[in-house]
Amino acid sequence: MKKHSLVVLFTLLAVQLPAQGVFEFLNLEMSPRSGALAGSFTAANDDPDIIFSNPAGLYGMQGTPVSFSYLKHVLDFNFASLSGSYELKDFGRLSAGVKYANFGSFTEADEYGNQFSEYGAADIMLVTGYANEIDKNFHYGVNLKFIYSGIADYTSTALAGDLGLQYLIPEENWIFAVAFRNFGTQLSSYIETKENLPFEMAVGISKRLQYLPLRLFVDFRKLNEEQDSFLERFKSFTFGGEFTLSKVVKLRIGFDAEKRRELKVGSFAGLAGFNVGLGINIKEYHVSYAYSSFGEIGALHRFGVSTNL
């Protein structure tokens, strides 16, 4: 794909695609590393789970990395993901992944409170991706997704895609990135009315400090959504830091400004929007855990393991 064609395509996506819609689980971070960094993952390039945030970051991977993540949400909601990638010599890097969401069981009832049988609700997303370079230190990636959702006897399917770019300055340890996630359409709707997918444009920056064992991440999310002023477009930001404490242990922290606002009860927000996590190397495996506060509502717990086959 030529450079000017990519620029034109990204520009069209930025100004034309709407926001909000169905299948909101697509934008939920399931990776414990990404979760601990509050989702500031658009400019990451060393984790197979980057396929869910920015497929361009896959080009920086080595070998055949795979990752499994489990998320214990509030109530009985459970989520899981699996991802991996493989490099084809002189062709680029191929990847694949799956996200699964189980929302538990519910009791069917009528308007008078009469209860009937129980039913379930679940979503699944299958993705395949490709990443390559446009020029030296300038990478792009594309994803194709199939999405299925079921609620009792109602189902919906959709086809979606992601596009991503990353520009690296290796000598300064900078990565600048942009991603367009979840643009597409419903193939079939739950009843009759078709809904928009949760399209999102995000810009990310990461920087590994020269004299400290610390890598910083910042994301500006939902930049495609209309706001009252230009500066308000940047209010949905996240940032995180990853401290390398030793060859074995990494400490991660993150903050989500939007979650902080949304989960505030009156004037009290507690620890809402704050995230913390650990990564531990055990031989050839990297085990991760993340805790994400939802304030008075509760907390999310993420677990994951990754390795290189």
N, C-alpha and C positions, 0 to 999 in steps of 0.2 A: 504494500500500500504506500503510495507516495505521500511525502510530507504535506504538500499543499492540500491534498484530498482530506487528510486527517484534520487539518486546521479548520477547513470549511465545515466538515461534519460536526466537530465539537462546538463550533460557533452556533450552528443551527440548533443543536440540542440545548444549548444554554438559554436561548431566547424563546424557544417554541414549546418545550415540553411542560405540561402542568405538573402540579404536586398533589400529594394526598391521594387516598383511595383505599382499596382493599389489599389483603395480603401484607399487613403491616409487620408480620414476623420476619419479613425479608431483611429489614433494617435492624433487627435485634442482633447484638453481638453475642455469639455463643462461645467464641474462643476466650479462655481465661486470660491470656496475655492481652488481647485487645480489650477485654472487659476491664481489666485492672488499669489500663491506660485510658479508660472512659471512652473507648471507641476511636481514639486518635491514631488511626491505623492506615490512613490513606497514603502516607509516605513511608510505610514499612516495606522492606524488600528481602526479608530473611526468615519468612515464616510461611508454610504452605497455606495457612488460613487467610493469607492476603487475597486469595481468590474471591473471598466474600466482600472485600472492601475495595480493592483496586487490582484488577488482573495484570496491570503493567508491572507490579512489584514481583511477579513470578519470575521475570527474566533474571533477577539477581540470585535466584536459588541455585544450589549445587546438588548434584546427585539426584536421588529419588526420595524426596521428603514426603512423609505422610503424617497426618494429625487427626486425633479424635478428641472431641470436646463434649461435655455434658453440662447442662445448665438446669439447676433447680430453681424454678421461679416461685413466685408467691402462690398461695393456694395449692392446687394439685397440678399446676402447669409444669410440664417437663419438656426439655428441648435437647437435641443432640445434633452434632454435625461430624462429618468425615470429609477430609480433603487430601489430595495428593497431586504430585506433578512429576513429569518425566521429560527430559530433554532429548530431542531428536537432532542429531548432528547436522549442521548446515540448514536446519529448517526452523528451529525455535523451540519453545517449551510448551508442551501440552499439559493440561490439568483437568481435574474433575473433582466434583464435590457433591455433597448432599446435606440439606438441612431438614430436620424433622421436628415438628411441634405437636405435642399431645396436650390438649386442654382438659383432659379428664372426662368424667361422666356427669350427666345432668338428668334430672327427672322431668319427664314431659308432664305438663299440667295445662288445664284449660283456664278460662277467665274466672271460673268459680272456685279454683283451687283444687279441683279433682285431679289426682295424680294418676299417671298411666305408666308406661314403660320408661326405662332409662335409654339415653342415647349419648353418643360421644361426638367429639369434634377434634379434627386433626388436620394439619397441613404438611405438605412435603414439597421440597424444591430440589430438582436435579440440575446441575450445572456442568458445563464443559467449557474450558477456556483455552486461549492461545496467547502467547506473549513473544515478542521479538523486539529488535531495535530498529529505530528510524535512522539513527546516527550514533556515533560514539557517545555513550553516557545519556542517551535519549531513547527511552523505551516506551512501548505501547502494549496494551493488552485488550482483548475482547472476550466477553462471555456470552454464552447462549443458555437460557434457563427455561425449563418447563416446570410449571407450578400446578399443584393439585390441592384442593381444599374440600373437606367434607364436613358437614354439620347435619347430623341426623340423616334424613333422606335427601338432603340438598347437597349438590356438588358444584364446584366451579373449577375451571382450568384456565391457564394463561400461558402466554409465551412472552419472554422478556429478554433483555440484554443489558450488558454493562460495557462501558468503554473507559479506558484509563490511560493516563500519561504520567511518566516520571522522568525528571531531569536531574542527574546527579552531578555534583561537584566533588569528586573523590578526595582531592587534596585538602579540601576544607571540611569534609564529612557532612555536606549538606545534601538533602533530597527535597525537591519541590515536586508536588504532585497534584493532579486533578482527576476526579472520577465522576462519571455519570452513571448512576445505578438505577436499575429497575425501570427502564423505559420499555414499553411494550403494550400489550392489550390482552384483555380477557378473550379467550376462545369460547368459553361458555360461562354464563352467569348463574348465580344461585336460583334466581326466579326469572325475571325478565330484563331488568335494568342492568346494563353493563356499567362498571365502575372503573375509575382510573387506578392504575397501579401506584404504589408509593414511590414515585420517582424522586430522586435526590441528586443534587449536584454538590460535591464536596471538594474543598481545596485543603491540602495538607502540607506541612513542612516538618522535617525532622533534622536534628543536628546532634552529632556525637561530639561532646566537648573534648578538647585536646588534652587538658591537664587534669580532668576528673573522669572517673569511670561511670559516666552518666550520658545517656542519650535522651534528648528531649523531643517530644512530639506535640504538634498543635494541629487541630482540624477546625475548619469553618464549614458547618453543615447547613443543609437546606438553603443554599444560596439561590436556588431557583424560585423560592417562595416570595410572593409580593409582600412588601412592607411599606410602612408610611414614609420612611426615609431611607436613604442609601446606607447609612451607618447601621440601621436596625437589621439589615440583611446579615450582619456579622454577629448577631446576639446569640445564635445557636452554635457556640464554640465549645470545644473540649481541649484539654491539654493533659499531658502525662509525662512521667519520667521513669526511666528504667536504670536502676543503679546496679552495676556489676560489683557485688560485694566480694566475690571470690570466683574461682573457676567452677565452683559448684552451685553457688546461690546468687540469684538476682532478685532484687526488691523492686516492685512496681507500684506507682501511685497514679491516680488520675482524678480529674474533676470535670463534671458535665454541667455547664451553666444552665442549659435548658431543663434538665432534670431537677436542678436546684429550685428553679422557679415553679415548675409544674407540681412538685411534691410538697410545696410549702402549705402548711395548715395554719391559716391566719397569719401571724407574724413569725411562726415557729417552723423551722425546716430541719432541725436536728443535723444529722450527717448526710441528708439527702444530697445526691450528686457526687459524693465522695466515694472513691474506689481504692482498694489496696490489694496487692497480690504478691505471690512468691513463685519463682521458677527455680527448680532444683534439677541439676544434672545427675542422673544415676546411670553410670556407664554410658551406653549409647542412647539412652532415653532422656527426654526432658519432660519432667512432670511439673504441671502448673496448677495453681489455685488462685481464685480471685473472689473478693467480697465486695459487693456493690450495695450501698445503702439506699433504700427507698424511704427513708425517714420514718414516719409513724406507721407506714403501711407494712414495712418489713425489710427484707434484704434478699438479694440474689446471691447464689453460690455457684461458682463455675469450677469445673475440674477438667483437666485435659492432659494428654500425653502425646508426644511427637517423637519421631525418630527418622533416621535416614537409612533406607533399605540398601 
